């Protein structure tokens, strides 16, 4: 089972760090950056800039999450999303 999710406005280096905080082992350094975890794997597939206005742009990063069982897939996605949560104020 797999799912591809887009993250915007978060530095690529932070996204890598979040996988490491979830005990993912980085197995490559160039895109796609691959991680192996306990019962899951993930790949940071690509990063690109998306223009929001003529002067403002934001980065977009696609990440593929994979696991053999849906419960494992949902668990890693939930834990990763927790790491990427941003609260405005």
C-alpha positions as CSV (number, residue, x, y, z in Angstrom):
1,X,0.0,0.0,0.0
2,X,1.2,3.5,-0.7
3,X,0.2,7.1,-0.7
4,X,1.8,10.3,-2.1
5,X,1.3,13.5,-0.1
6,X,2.3,17.0,-1.0
7,X,3.8,19.3,1.7
8,X,4.2,23.0,1.1
9,X,6.2,25.7,2.9
10,X,8.4,23.3,4.8
11,X,12.2,23.2,4.2
12,X,13.5,20.0,2.6
13,X,16.1,19.6,5.4
14,X,13.3,19.7,8.0
15,X,11.3,17.0,6.2
16,X,14.4,14.8,6.1
17,X,14.9,15.4,9.9
18,X,11.4,14.4,10.7
19,X,11.9,11.0,9.1
20,X,15.1,10.6,11.1
21,X,13.2,11.6,14.3
22,X,10.7,8.8,13.5
23,X,13.7,6.3,13.3
24,X,13.8,6.2,9.6
25,X,17.2,5.2,8.1
26,X,18.2,7.4,5.2
27,X,19.5,5.2,2.4
28,X,20.2,7.8,-0.3
29,X,21.1,11.5,-0.2
30,X,19.9,12.7,-3.6
31,X,16.4,12.9,-4.8
32,X,14.6,10.7,-4.5
33,X,15.7,10.5,-0.8
34,X,14.8,7.1,0.6
35,X,14.1,6.1,4.2
36,X,13.5,2.7,5.7
37,X,11.6,2.4,9.0
38,X,10.0,-0.3,11.0
39,X,7.4,-1.7,8.7
40,X,7.4,1.3,6.4
41,X,9.5,3.0,3.7
42,X,9.3,6.5,2.3
43,X,10.7,8.5,-0.5
44,X,11.0,12.3,-0.9
45,X,10.3,12.3,-4.6
46,X,10.7,15.9,-5.7
47,X,10.9,19.5,-4.6
48,X,9.8,22.5,-6.7
49,X,8.8,26.1,-6.3
50,X,5.2,27.1,-6.8
51,X,4.3,30.8,-7.5
52,X,1.5,32.1,-5.3
53,X,1.7,35.6,-6.7
54,X,4.1,37.4,-9.0
55,X,6.5,38.0,-6.2
56,X,5.7,35.2,-3.6
57,X,6.4,31.5,-4.1
58,X,6.5,28.5,-1.8
59,X,8.2,25.1,-2.1
60,X,6.2,22.0,-2.7
61,X,7.6,18.6,-1.8
62,X,6.1,15.2,-2.8
63,X,6.6,12.3,-0.4
64,X,5.6,8.7,-1.0
65,X,4.8,6.6,2.0
66,X,4.6,2.8,1.7
67,X,3.7,-0.1,4.1
68,X,2.4,-3.6,3.7
69,X,-0.7,-3.0,5.8
70,X,-3.1,-0.1,5.8
71,X,-2.7,0.3,9.6
72,X,1.1,0.7,9.3
73,X,0.7,3.2,6.4
74,X,-1.9,5.3,8.4
75,X,0.4,5.2,11.5
76,X,3.5,6.5,9.7
77,X,1.5,9.2,7.9
78,X,-0.2,10.3,11.2
79,X,3.1,10.5,13.0
80,X,4.7,12.4,10.1
81,X,1.9,14.8,9.8
82,X,2.2,15.5,13.5
83,X,5.8,16.6,12.9
84,X,4.8,18.9,10.0
85,X,2.0,20.6,11.8
86,X,2.3,24.4,11.8
87,X,0.2,26.5,14.1
88,X,-0.4,30.1,13.0
89,X,-1.0,33.0,15.4
